[in-house]
Amino acid sequence: MQNNKIMEIYQLLLDRFGQQHWWPGESEFEIMVGAILTQNTNWGNVEKAINNLKNANRLSPESLLKIQTAELAELIKPAGYYNIKAKRLKNFINWFFGQYNGKLEYLERVGTDTLREELLSIKGVGAETADSILLYALARNVFVVDTYTARIAARHQLIEPGADYEELQYLFESRLSSDTKLFNEYHALLVKLGKDYCKPKARCSNCPLKHLPYKLTFEY
């Protein structure tokens, strides 16, 4: 029953919203940078920061390795928390060169579980950021979880409120075909639903899931 409900939700969202074509980016490396910059901000701000890096000819592993943290912070200012994010980007780049000589082809040879552990060991890279890099940049079969996922899953009684990241991730990964395209599209559709309808104060009247059982016993 749970399997059917999860797929029913996916189909309802796809029928309403259509394909979301995530993640925007001209290269795998740009997607990795975007995954770090998008923490605690919207994508429009991230695009401005990425454009700044492109215009300054800094959006490459080699350039980000050499750039001073203060200069990097100034370039990514539109993304918010720019001093913190500059340090996080430098941490990521230092790991990338320290472990893989800055070569994407070396990184792509590493197993998903090992690579996820390594990403999580980088200061400033949490589970959502690591999994976004794995799914969207490296096409690994990892389901990305965020606040929208948690809110929607709990409200529609797929899982108990307060479930942690791993529980939510297992809920979807264990009930869906292990398919990168499906994971990609499903997460993007959940974000769309969360932004437009399943807000902290829900807008249920025109929600594509309005006929499914739900309860609003909490807000977050």
C-alpha positions as CSV (number, residue, x, y, z in Angstrom):
1,M,0.0,0.0,0.0
2,Q,2.8,2.4,1.0
3,N,4.6,1.7,-2.3
4,N,1.5,2.5,-4.3
5,K,0.9,5.7,-2.4
6,I,4.4,6.9,-3.0
7,M,4.1,6.2,-6.7
8,E,0.7,7.8,-6.8
9,I,2.1,11.0,-5.3
10,Y,4.8,11.0,-7.9
11,Q,2.3,10.6,-10.8
12,L,0.0,13.2,-9.4
13,L,2.8,15.7,-9.1
14,L,4.2,14.9,-12.5
15,D,0.7,15.3,-14.1
16,R,0.3,18.7,-12.5
17,F,3.7,20.2,-12.7
18,G,5.4,18.3,-15.6
19,Q,9.1,17.5,-15.7
20,Q,11.3,20.0,-13.7
21,H,14.6,19.4,-15.6
22,W,16.8,19.6,-12.6
23,W,19.7,20.4,-11.9
24,P,20.6,23.5,-13.8
25,G,24.3,23.6,-14.7
26,E,26.6,23.4,-17.7
27,S,29.0,20.9,-16.2
28,E,29.2,18.4,-13.4
29,F,31.6,20.7,-11.5
30,E,29.2,23.6,-11.8
31,I,26.5,21.4,-10.3
32,M,28.8,20.5,-7.4
33,V,29.5,24.2,-6.7
34,G,25.8,25.0,-7.0
35,A,25.0,22.3,-4.4
36,I,27.2,24.0,-1.8
37,L,26.1,27.6,-2.7
38,T,22.4,26.7,-2.5
39,Q,22.5,26.0,1.2
40,N,20.0,28.3,3.0
41,T,19.1,30.4,-0.1
42,N,17.1,30.3,-3.3
43,W,18.3,29.2,-6.7
44,G,18.1,32.7,-8.2
45,N,20.7,34.0,-5.8
46,V,22.9,31.0,-6.6
47,E,22.7,31.7,-10.3
48,K,23.9,35.3,-9.7
49,A,26.9,33.9,-7.7
50,I,27.7,31.3,-10.3
51,N,27.5,34.0,-13.0
52,N,30.0,36.1,-11.0
53,L,32.4,33.2,-10.9
54,K,32.0,32.6,-14.7
55,N,32.5,36.3,-15.5
56,A,35.7,36.3,-13.4
57,N,36.9,33.1,-15.1
58,R,36.9,31.4,-11.7
59,L,34.5,28.5,-12.2
60,S,37.0,25.7,-12.6
61,P,38.6,23.4,-10.1
62,E,42.1,24.9,-10.7
63,S,40.9,28.5,-10.3
64,L,38.9,27.8,-7.1
65,L,42.0,26.1,-5.7
66,K,44.2,29.1,-6.3
67,I,41.7,31.9,-5.4
68,Q,42.0,33.6,-2.0
69,T,39.0,32.9,0.3
70,A,38.3,36.6,0.6
71,E,38.1,37.1,-3.1
72,L,35.9,34.0,-3.5
73,A,33.6,35.3,-0.8
74,E,33.2,38.6,-2.7
75,L,32.3,36.8,-5.9
76,I,29.7,34.6,-4.3
77,K,28.1,37.3,-2.2
78,P,24.7,37.0,-3.8
79,A,24.3,33.5,-2.5
80,G,24.3,34.8,1.1
81,Y,26.4,33.6,4.1
82,Y,29.2,34.2,1.6
83,N,32.1,34.1,4.1
84,I,30.9,30.7,5.4
85,K,30.2,29.4,1.9
86,A,33.6,30.5,0.6
87,K,35.3,28.4,3.3
88,R,33.0,25.5,2.5
89,L,33.9,25.7,-1.2
90,K,37.6,25.9,-0.3
91,N,37.2,22.8,1.9
92,F,35.5,21.0,-0.9
93,I,38.1,22.0,-3.4
94,N,41.0,21.1,-1.1
95,W,39.4,17.6,-0.6
96,F,38.9,17.3,-4.4
97,F,42.5,17.9,-5.1
98,G,43.9,16.1,-2.1
99,Q,42.0,12.9,-2.8
100,Y,41.5,13.0,-6.6
101,N,43.9,15.6,-8.0
102,G,41.0,17.7,-9.1
103,K,40.1,15.1,-11.8
104,L,36.4,14.2,-12.2
105,E,37.3,11.0,-13.9
106,Y,39.2,9.8,-10.8
107,L,36.3,10.7,-8.6
108,E,33.8,8.9,-10.8
109,R,35.5,5.6,-10.3
110,V,34.7,5.6,-6.6
111,G,31.8,3.6,-5.2
112,T,28.8,5.6,-4.0
113,D,28.9,4.6,-0.3
114,T,32.6,5.4,-0.1
115,L,32.2,8.7,-1.9
116,R,29.3,9.7,0.3
117,E,31.3,9.1,3.4
118,E,34.2,11.2,2.0
119,L,31.8,14.0,1.1
120,L,30.3,14.0,4.6
121,S,33.7,14.2,6.1
122,I,34.2,17.6,4.5
123,K,33.5,20.5,6.9
124,G,30.4,22.2,5.8
125,V,29.0,19.4,3.7
126,G,25.9,17.8,5.2
127,A,23.8,14.9,4.0
128,E,21.5,17.0,1.6
129,T,24.5,18.7,0.0
130,A,26.5,15.4,-0.4
131,D,23.5,13.6,-1.8
132,S,22.7,16.5,-4.2
133,I,26.3,16.2,-5.5
134,L,26.0,12.4,-5.9
135,L,22.6,12.5,-7.6
136,Y,22.7,15.6,-9.8
137,A,26.4,15.9,-10.6
138,L,27.5,12.2,-10.6
139,A,24.2,10.4,-11.5
140,R,24.3,8.1,-8.5
141,N,21.1,6.4,-7.3
142,V,20.7,8.4,-4.1
143,F,17.4,10.0,-3.1
144,V,17.9,13.6,-1.8
145,V,15.9,14.6,1.2
146,D,15.1,18.1,2.4
147,T,12.6,20.1,4.6
148,Y,10.0,19.9,1.9
149,T,10.3,16.1,1.7
150,A,9.9,15.8,5.5
151,R,6.9,18.1,5.6
152,I,5.1,16.4,2.8
153,A,5.9,12.8,3.9
154,A,4.7,13.5,7.4
155,R,1.5,15.4,6.4
156,H,0.5,12.6,4.1
157,Q,1.2,10.0,6.7
158,L,4.0,8.3,4.9
159,I,6.2,8.6,8.0
160,E,6.0,10.0,11.5
161,P,6.7,13.7,12.1
162,G,10.3,14.2,13.2
163,A,11.8,11.4,11.2
164,D,15.5,11.9,10.6
165,Y,17.2,12.2,7.2
166,E,18.2,8.5,7.0
167,E,14.7,7.4,7.8
168,L,13.2,9.6,5.1
169,Q,15.8,8.6,2.6
170,Y,15.1,4.9,3.3
171,L,11.4,5.5,2.9
172,F,11.8,6.6,-0.7
173,E,14.7,4.5,-1.7
174,S,13.2,1.3,-0.5
175,R,9.9,1.8,-2.3
176,L,11.0,3.2,-5.6
177,S,12.9,1.6,-8.4
178,S,16.6,2.5,-8.1
179,D,16.6,4.9,-11.0
180,T,18.6,8.1,-11.2
181,K,16.1,9.9,-13.4
182,L,13.2,8.9,-11.1
183,F,15.0,10.1,-8.0
184,N,16.0,13.3,-9.7
185,E,12.4,14.1,-10.9
186,Y,10.7,13.1,-7.7
187,H,12.8,15.3,-5.5
188,A,12.4,18.3,-7.8
189,L,8.6,17.7,-7.8
190,L,8.5,17.6,-4.0
191,V,10.4,20.9,-3.9
192,K,7.9,22.4,-6.3
193,L,5.0,21.2,-4.2
194,G,6.6,22.4,-1.0
195,K,7.2,25.9,-2.4
196,D,3.8,26.3,-4.0
197,Y,1.4,24.5,-1.7
198,C,2.8,22.5,1.2
199,K,4.2,25.5,3.0
200,P,4.5,25.7,6.8
201,K,1.0,27.1,6.6
202,A,-0.5,24.7,4.0
203,R,-2.4,25.8,0.9
204,C,-4.5,22.7,0.4
205,S,-7.5,23.9,-1.6
206,N,-5.8,23.5,-5.0
207,C,-3.0,21.1,-4.1
208,P,-2.5,18.2,-6.5
209,L,-2.5,15.8,-3.5
210,K,-5.7,17.3,-1.8
211,H,-7.7,14.1,-2.2
212,L,-5.1,11.9,-0.4
213,P,-5.3,11.5,3.4
214,Y,-3.4,14.1,5.3
215,K,-3.2,15.7,8.7
216,L,-1.8,19.1,9.8
217,T,-0.9,18.4,13.3
218,F,2.4,20.4,13.1
219,E,4.0,23.2,11.2
220,Y,7.6,23.6,10.2
